[in-house]
């Protein structure tokens, strides 16, 4: 990397087991868009000074976004770990060729940092690695691995999962039922920690096609890397002009920005140890401070929500999925119930 975040010695490995501490830790999810390398480096320099506990690194959407190589991600991971962050390396959510499989295997084979499984092929490799090399760090079940029940979570815990990132559409009461705080699922490394997606455009689907390229009437293999022009994805509107979906290469996202800002009490009741915040192009460190203030320092959710509304975020704030409502239901509906 051209810029080092810290010169402190050896990285601190991530703690993957849950805690009885009522503090809700913040996780910075992987950057889902293709940002230029200088912008990415500057972003993580800011994250290093933020209240986030964990940082998930890597390209999870499209392998053509290859400005950062494996060695670059490892160097950045070491910098962030030296700055006091727990670091997880993520694998792609949709693998479409042998080259992508090789990249996934390379990430899974390293044992300096924990790994987040983006799909079933990564799960298989990670489970095999744990058999061959006992004592490896527990891995993370990413939000695109379809684990919706206690029975399914128990199966994955037996393979070596230490943290479960619940699917984004799972309501909080269902999260609690799958991994209840009074009787958490246990694996070889102990109780499985629960993490939920708490901020950002909701990742809804992946496709073998690149919809950004299609929008520009280009083939996928000749996309001209047009997604670099959209720092927060390409917004689509209905015929009535209402924000509808966002195109992000092969990924489709929500137009609204999911924000579980007013749910601190419900998150603790559901046994949630960590909340994942997905990066956006501007104001993200302020977003981290807002969530940390509400969750862990008694800041009123109404005040923090007002600040979020003033940050120029890429979409309206929503939180419907957490409450068994349509995903685009607005955040304001729950401000009165903040704890």
N, C-alpha and C positions, 0 to 999 in steps of 0.2 A: 504494500500500500504506500501511497505517496505521503500520507500523513499518519502519524502514530497517535493514538488516543492517550496512551500512558506508557511509561517506562518501568512500571512496577514489575516485580518478579511473578513467578508461576501463577497461572489462572486458577480461580476457585471453581471447582466443579459444582454443577447444579444440585441443590437439594430437591429430591423428587418425591418426598413423602409429605403427607398433609400435616398440619399443625393445629393445636387447640387454641392457639392465639387468635383472637377475633379479628386481627388485622387482615384485610383483603389485599393480597399482593397484586401488582400490576405486571402484565406481560405485554411487551411490544411484539406484535405479530410480524410475520415477514412482509416486506414491502411487496405489494401485489402488482405494482405498475413498473414500467421500465423508465427509471430515472437515470439521467447521465451520471457517470461515475463521480464527478466532483460533487454533484448534489447529494448522492448517496453517502459519500464520505462525510460531508458536512452534517447531514441528517444524523448519522450515528455518533458524531462528535457531540451533538446536542443531547442525544439519548443517553450518552455516558454520564451526563451531569443531571439527569432527570430522576424522579422518584421511582421509576420502573425497577422491578427486581430482576426480571428475566427478559432476555431478548432472543427472538427466534430469527435466524438468518437463513438466507438462501433464496434461490429462484424456484418458485413453486408453480408458476403458471406456464411459461413457455421456454423451451431450451434454446430458442433462437436469440433470446435475450442473454447474450453471453459476454457482455462487457466485463463482468466479474467472473473470474475463473475459480476453480476449487481452491487453489492456493491463496487467492485473494480473500475468499470467505474465511478460510482458516486464520489468516493473519488478522482480519477484522475481529474474528471471534476471540482471539488471544488478547487483542487490545481491549475489548469490552470486558473480558474476564478480569484483566489486570486493573480495570477501572471499578471493579466490584460487582459486576453483573453476572448473573447466571446465564449461560449461553446454550442454546439448543440449535442444532443444524437441521433444517427441514428438507424433505425430499418432495419431488413434484407430485401433484395430485392426479395427473393423467399422463401416463407414459405411453408413447406411441412408436417407439423404435429401439433398436439395440443400443444406440449411442446414449439414449436417456436411461436405459437400464444400467449401463456401465457407470454412469454418473451416480445413480442411486446406490449401486453396490459400493462405490468408492466412499460415499458419505457414510453408509452403514458400517463399513469396515473400520473406519477410524474410531478410536475409543477415548480420544481426548475430551470430547464433548458429547452430551446426550443427543439423541437423534429423534426427530419427529417423523413418524410414518405418515406419508401422504396418501398411500393407497395400499391395497392388499399385497402387491408384490414386495413392497418395502417391509410389510409385516413379516412375510415369510423369511426374508433375508435376515431381519433383525432377530427373529426367534431362533433361526439356525445359528447365528453368531453367538447367541447367549449359551447355546448348547455346546458349541465348540470351544468357546472361551468364557467359562463361568466367571462371575464377578464383574461383568461389564455393567455400566450404568443402565438403570431402567430406561426404557424408551417412552416416548409420548405418543398417544393416539391422537392424530390430528383431527380437525373438525370435519374432514371429508371421508373419514372412515366411519361407516354407518353402524354405530353402536347406540342402540336405543333402549336397551333393557339391562337389568341386573345380570341376567344369565349370559348375555353377550359380553358384558363388561368382564364378568368372571372368566370367561374363556380367554379373553385377550390379556387379562392380568396374569393368567397362568403361563402365557408366552413371554412375559417379562415387562409388560406395560406398568409404568409407575404413575403416569398422569393421563387423564382422559379429558380431552377437549370436546365437550358435548356438541353434537350437530347444531347448527345455528337456529334451526326451526323448532328445537325442543323446548317446551315451556319449562319454567323453573320447577313446578311441582313434579314434572316427569323426570327432571334431572335429579331431584331429591329421591324419587322412587328408585331410580337406577343405582344410585350410590348414596344411600342415606347416611347422614352424619353420625347417627347413633350406631350404625352397623355397616361400616364401609366395606366394599369389596377388597379382598386381600390377595396379594400375589407373593411371589418369592421375596420381593423387596419390602413387603409390608403393605399397609393400606394404600389404596389408589387415591391420589388427589384429583379433585374435580376442578376443571377450568371451564369458563364459559366465554363466548365471544360477546364482548360488552360494548364495543364501539367500532364504527366503520361501516362502509357499504357492505351489505350482506353478500357473501359469495353464494350464488344460487345454483350455478351449473357450469360444467365444462363440456367442451365438444372437441372432436377431432378437427373440425373446421375452425378457421380463424375468422371470426365475424368482423373484426376491425379491418382485415384485408378485404373481406367481401364488401364491406361498406364502401371502400375506396376502389372497388372493381379490380382488385388485384388477386392473383393466386396466393395461396398460403406460403409456398416456397419462394415467391417473389413479392413479398409483402412490403418491401422497401422500409421495413421497420417503422411503419406509420404509428404504431402505438406509442412511440417516443414523443409524439406531439400532444399526447393526452395525459397529463400528469396525474389526473384522478379518473381516468377512463373517459370514454366517449358517451355522452348522455344522449339517450333517445327519448322522444316525446310522443304522446298519442296524437291522433289527428286533431284533438281539441287543444293541443299545446301543453298538456300536463306531463311533467317528468314521469317516466315509466321504468326504463331499465338503463343499465350502463354496459357498454361493450368494453372489454378489456382483453383483447386478443382472443384466445379460445375460451375465456371465462365470461360469464354473464353475471352481473351484480345488480343489486337493488339501486334505484335512484335515491331513495332515502338513506340517511345515515343512522344506523342502529345505535342507540345510546341507552345503556342501563344505568343511568346516573342516579335515579331515584329509588333504586332497588336494593340498597345496602342491607336492609333488614331481611328481605326475602332471599338474598344471596347467602347470607350467613345461615339462615334457617335451612337452606337447601344444602348446606355443607360445602359451599363453593370456597375454595382456597385462593383461587386466582381468577382475575378477569383479564381477557385479552383485548387490547386496543390495536386496531388495524391502522397503519400509518396513512395519513393524507398529506397532500403537498404543502400545506401551510397551516401554522398554528398548532401543530401536533404536540409540541412540548407543553403548551398551555393546556391542551386537552388532558394530558397526563397529570398536570398539577391540579386541574379541576376535579378529576376523579379521585386522586389521592386525598384532596382536601375533604371531599364529601365522605368517602369511605373510611378514612382513618384519622381525621382531625376535626370532625364535627362541623364542617362547613355546611350551611343550609343548601339543600339541592336546588332550591329556587334561585339562589344567587349564582351558583355554578352554571345552571342551565342558561341564565341570562347572559353569562360570559360566553358560553359556547355559541349562543345565537349571534353574538357580536364578532365571532372569529372569522366569518366568511367561509364556513365549512361548505363542502361541495353539494350538500343536499339538506333537506329538512330532517329534523331529528324525529326518530320513530322508535317504538319499543314493543310493537304488538305481539311478536312471536313469544316473548317471555310470559305473556299473560293469556295465551290461548285465543288471541285475536288475530286478525289479518296483520301481516308483518308491517304494513305501512301505517298502522295506527299510531297517532302522534304521541310524543313524549309528554306533552303538557297534561295528558289525561291522568298521569300518575304523580305529578309533582306534589300534590296535596298529601300523598301517602309516604313521602320520603322519611327515612329514619337515619 
